[in-house]
Amino acid sequence: MIETAHLWLFFVMVLGVVLLPGLDMAYVMASALIGGQRSGLLATAGVIAGGACHVLLGALGVMAVLKVVPAAFNLMLLAGALYIAWIGWTLLRSRIAFDASPSTRVRSGAGTFGRGMATCLLNPKAYLFMLAVFPQFLKPDYGPLWLQALVLWIIIAVCQAAVYGGMALAGEGVRAWLGAKPAANLLLARVVGSMLLVVAAVTAWEGWHLS
């Protein structure tokens, strides 16, 4: 029980973080609304792949190096915050964000996957989690560190797949509804854009002061 009890705590913490509205969730939602279920699931896969990179960096100690070198860590946080702000500003300026018509130009599968991965890799919330929480669950007493990191990543991937994958599957119905209601479509674009601008400001400020 000692070797596995901490995994339940990690699961609860990861699930709570994934459920919080943020850049990954907004991108998966937007992809599903624009391109349907396939795009939403590809975006989810990209986010999961980005999570694997975070775990690898954390296991190799790169996160600790970023913490020791505040300038590099602050630069990473700033880049992520600017990326979030750019997406939010784009949505605020758009006339219509989620068009369900067949003529909608949909990003390629590789492009959707790649941007989902980039979204995760530039997410300041993920870096703060990997710095503050992840190292606490890597204990030499529990066995090989690489195996522990793999198990922790599986937990993260399962949470991301369940939450973001569920949003992607539900996006088709919401997409059709928004296509019939232009006013609601535009309002959603403004709400999501404003949310991302707030997230960008808050994560940049908190990350800077926690580093």
C-alpha positions in Angstrom: 0.0 0.0 0.0 2.9 2.4 0.7 4.1 2.1 -2.9 0.7 2.8 -4.5 -1.1 5.1 -2.1 0.7 8.2 -3.4 -0.5 7.4 -6.9 -4.1 8.0 -5.9 -3.2 11.3 -4.6 -1.3 12.2 -7.8 -4.4 11.1 -9.8 -6.7 13.4 -7.9 -4.3 16.3 -8.2 -3.8 15.8 -11.9 -7.5 15.4 -12.6 -8.1 18.7 -10.7 -5.6 20.5 -12.8 -6.9 19.0 -16.1 -10.4 20.1 -15.2 -9.4 23.7 -14.6 -10.1 25.8 -17.7 -6.9 26.7 -19.5 -5.0 26.8 -22.8 -5.1 23.0 -23.5 -8.9 22.8 -22.8 -9.6 25.9 -24.9 -7.6 24.6 -27.9 -9.3 21.1 -27.8 -12.7 22.8 -27.6 -11.9 25.2 -30.5 -10.5 22.3 -32.6 -13.6 20.2 -32.0 -16.0 23.1 -32.8 -14.1 24.0 -36.0 -13.2 20.6 -37.4 -15.5 18.2 -35.6 -14.7 15.1 -33.5 -11.6 14.1 -35.6 -9.9 17.5 -35.1 -10.8 17.5 -31.4 -9.3 14.0 -30.9 -6.2 14.9 -32.8 -5.8 18.0 -30.6 -6.2 15.8 -27.6 -3.5 13.4 -28.8 -1.2 16.4 -29.4 -1.8 17.6 -25.8 -1.1 14.1 -24.5 2.2 14.0 -26.5 3.1 17.4 -25.0 2.5 16.0 -21.6 4.9 13.1 -22.3 7.6 15.7 -23.1 6.9 17.5 -19.8 7.3 14.2 -17.9 10.5 13.4 -19.7 12.0 16.8 -18.9 10.9 16.4 -15.3 12.4 13.0 -15.0 15.7 14.1 -16.6 15.9 17.0 -14.2 15.6 19.7 -16.8 12.8 21.3 -14.8 15.1 21.6 -11.8 17.7 23.4 -14.0 15.0 25.9 -15.2 14.2 26.5 -11.5 17.9 27.1 -10.7 18.2 29.5 -13.6 15.3 32.0 -13.0 16.0 33.9 -16.2 15.4 30.8 -18.4 12.3 29.8 -16.5 10.9 33.3 -16.6 11.5 33.4 -20.4 9.7 30.1 -20.8 6.7 31.4 -18.8 6.6 34.6 -20.7 6.6 32.7 -24.1 3.7 30.6 -22.9 1.8 33.6 -21.6 2.3 35.5 -24.9 1.1 32.5 -26.9 -2.1 32.2 -24.8 -2.6 36.0 -25.2 -2.2 35.8 -29.0 -4.8 33.1 -29.3 -7.2 35.0 -27.0 -6.7 38.3 -29.0 -7.3 36.4 -32.3 -10.7 35.1 -31.0 -11.7 38.6 -29.8 -11.0 40.1 -33.2 -12.7 37.3 -35.2 -16.2 37.9 -36.6 -17.1 34.3 -36.2 -15.0 31.6 -34.5 -16.8 28.3 -34.9 -18.3 27.8 -38.4 -20.0 24.5 -38.9 -20.5 25.0 -42.7 -18.8 22.5 -45.1 -16.7 25.2 -46.6 -14.9 25.9 -43.4 -11.1 25.5 -43.9 -9.9 22.9 -41.4 -6.3 22.6 -40.4 -4.6 19.3 -41.5 -4.4 16.4 -39.1 -0.7 16.8 -38.6 -1.2 20.6 -38.1 -3.9 20.1 -35.5 -1.8 17.5 -33.6 1.4 19.6 -33.8 -0.4 22.7 -32.5 -1.9 20.7 -29.7 1.5 19.5 -28.7 2.9 23.1 -28.9 0.0 24.4 -26.9 0.8 21.9 -24.1 4.6 22.6 -24.3 4.0 26.4 -24.0 1.4 26.1 -21.2 2.8 27.9 -18.1 0.4 25.9 -15.9 2.0 22.7 -16.9 5.5 24.0 -16.0 4.4 25.2 -12.6 2.8 21.7 -12.0 5.9 19.9 -13.1 8.1 22.1 -10.8 5.9 22.2 -7.7 4.2 18.8 -7.7 5.8 16.2 -10.0 9.1 15.9 -8.2 7.3 15.1 -4.9 6.1 11.8 -6.4 9.4 10.5 -7.6 10.9 8.6 -4.7 13.9 6.3 -5.0 12.3 4.0 -2.4 9.4 3.2 -4.8 11.7 1.7 -7.5 13.4 2.8 -10.7 12.8 6.5 -11.4 12.1 5.8 -15.1 9.4 3.3 -14.3 7.8 5.8 -11.8 7.9 8.5 -14.4 6.2 6.2 -16.9 3.4 5.4 -14.4 2.9 9.1 -13.6 2.7 9.9 -17.3 0.1 7.2 -17.8 -2.0 8.8 -15.1 -1.6 12.2 -16.7 -2.5 10.8 -20.2 -5.6 9.0 -18.9 -6.9 12.2 -17.2 -6.2 14.2 -20.4 -7.8 11.6 -22.6 -10.9 11.3 -20.5 -11.5 15.1 -20.0 -10.3 16.5 -23.4 -11.4 13.4 -25.3 -14.9 13.7 -23.9 -15.0 17.4 -24.9 -13.9 16.4 -28.4 -16.6 13.8 -28.8 -19.3 16.2 -27.5 -18.0 19.0 -29.8 -20.0 17.9 -32.9 -23.3 18.5 -31.3 -22.3 21.9 -29.9 -20.8 22.7 -33.3 -24.1 22.1 -35.1 -26.0 24.2 -32.5 -23.6 27.1 -32.9 -23.9 26.9 -36.7 -27.6 27.7 -36.3 -27.1 30.5 -33.8 -24.5 33.1 -35.1 -25.1 35.3 -32.1 -24.2 32.5 -29.6 -21.2 31.6 -31.8 -19.8 35.1 -31.7 -20.5 35.4 -27.9 -18.6 32.1 -27.3 -15.6 33.4 -29.3 -15.6 36.6 -27.2 -15.9 34.6 -23.9 -13.1 32.2 -24.7 -10.9 35.0 -26.0 -11.4 37.0 -22.9 -10.8 33.9 -20.7 -7.5 33.2 -22.5 -6.3 36.8 -22.0 -7.1 36.6 -18.3 -5.3 33.2 -18.1 -2.3 34.7 -19.8 -2.0 37.6 -17.4 -2.6 35.5 -14.3 -0.2 32.6 -15.2 2.5 35.0 -16.2 2.2 37.0 -13.0 2.0 33.9 -10.7 4.8 32.1 -12.5 7.1 35.0 -12.3 6.6 35.4 -8.6 6.8 31.7 -7.9 10.1 31.3 -9.8 
